[in-house]
Amino acid sequence: MKENIEKRVVGLFFLMLLIIIGVAWASIQNIERSKDKTDWVNHVHAVILEANIISSYLHAGDASMSQYLLTGDGRDQANYRTAYVAMTEQIEIAIALTRKDPSEEGQQNEFQKLKTLIIQHIEFTKNLVQARRLGGVEGARQAALAHPEGESTGDIDRLIASLNSLENGLLVKRDKESVLQAQNTKYVVWTGVIVNFGLLLFASVLIRDDLKARRIAASALEDANAQLEAKVQERTAELVKSNQALKKENLERRWSYQALDHQLRYSQLIVNSINEMVFVISKALNVSRVNPAVTHVTQWEPQDLVSQALDRVLQLPPDGPTNPIIAALNEGRELQERPASVLTKSGASIQVRFNLVPLRDADKVVGGVVTVRPWQGAPSKTG
């Protein structure tokens, strides 16, 4: 009889263990799915944020461009150029975000449409600025009236609103799925608790009638505590090992940063030692860096030129409707021995020759290096 009771108690505990394992497994699966949904929700919020940032840069750039058309102030021109450049960078980031998830192919196509509209809008603003330069405020107004289709700000805003609406709809759908999943987890846990509680009551009746069953339960509890202690010690050893590996990784990373810093310092020394004037420019023709030779020849300080347009100091002769430097950067080709003139801070003009070498990040042209030297003599057809 006692052996039968012992077997029943062992069987009950074994059944309870299976139920606990099942509940734990189901809970872990639901937690993992919840984690995936949380990551996905964060991803969707990131996409929405990028879309809103694009809209902010668009309106900021349009406001500065409109102000420039009215006043002709170079600072407004620099502001809208900076805003448009940042806007194009953000649209690339948004496309990259949607490219990571195959389920967001529709959103990626919408962002590609948005990119096309933004490019058209920027081209239209370039036409307005060109008309402003040639015909003043009235010229810009006539250009705007002649090409009303260029005003794509409303189309861009509507497309961004559509994207936000689409993403918010996905968020609502995932939120409903998360609620249902949480309810299922709750039902599984409560079912397991209730079943185990019933089995525990039945086992307590058997244990009350048989002290041997209690001793078995006590022994099982001691075994469980021993296993838990062993797992704690094992986990502690793993954490110590992980901490040591992390320290080693941080040390290697610090050495890598120091090597990179030294390399940048050596590059700066090399550029500063060049006798010719050196301008490092962005693809939008904004100056990002100059060498001491520029200050020596033009008397412009670096802070007077950095983030300013290149044509503030380097004037190109008329060469068709397209700036040759912009054309070369767009095509990824070099320019050699092109004529130009350098404007000094005092207003003097120096005849020079310049070379252009595009700067690439992987296969994408992100800017260029312009080297300039004074020139005396007859023009030559090179480049």
Secondary structure, 3 states (H helix, E strand, C coil): CHHHHHHHHHHHHHHHHHHHHHHHHHHHHHHHHHHHHHHHHHHHHHHHHHHHHHHHHHHHHHHHHHHHHHHCCHHHHHHHHHHHHHHHHHHHHHHHHHHCCHHHHHHHHHHHHHHHHHHHHHHHHHHHHHHHHHHHHHHHHHHHHHCHHHCCHHHHHHHHHHHHHHHHHHHHHHHHHHHHHHHHHHHHHHHHHHHHHHHHHHHHHHHHHCHHHHHHHHHHHHHHHHHHHHHHHHHHHHHHHHHHHHHHHHHHHHHHHHHHHHHHHHHHHHHHCCCCEEEEEECCCEEEEECHHHHHHHCCCHHHHCCCEHHHCEECCCCCCCCHHHHHHHHCCCEEEEEEEEECCCCCEEEEEEEEEEEEECCEEEEEEEEEEECCCCCCCCC
